[in-house]
Amino acid sequence: MSTYMISKVRKDSDGNLSSFLVRQVGADTAKWCSRGEVVELIRKWKQSVYTETDDGYGGMEFGERVRVVTVDMKDYLRTDRNQTAQDNLGNLPEG
């Protein structure tokens, strides 16, 4: 099993999270992924996904674990277990 980190987000014209900058732990490169791709990492491939935060020393560290929450048959990415129909990954910066 691999571990992945989300470090930045992008929003659509309505202000909803639309894509996520994801990298595998230990890799030097990251790529923008859709919500569906991140959901697939977690559900289909059983990968661990976390937010990535600044450690205060110029590096990055693990933030909160990202979970998939399904509301009205639509999947959302959240760091909490609330059954709210929106993505919530804390305060990740926009990229």
QUIHU-V200838 format. One line per field, one symbol per residue. psi: psi as a letter, one per 20 degrees, with the letter a starting at -180 (. if undefined). burial: + if it has 24 or more other C-alpha atoms within 12 Angstrom, else -. A space follows every 10 residues. Layout:
# QUIHU-V200838
psi: ???
burial: ???
This chain:
# QUIHU-V200838
psi: prpqpphrqq qaiijqphrp opqppiqiqr qpqrghhggg ggggikqppq qpqpiikjaq rpcqppqppp pljppqpqir jqlpmqqokc lqqq.
burial: --++++++++ ------++++ +++++----- --+++-+++- ++----++++ +++------- ---++++++- ----+++++- -----+++++ -+---
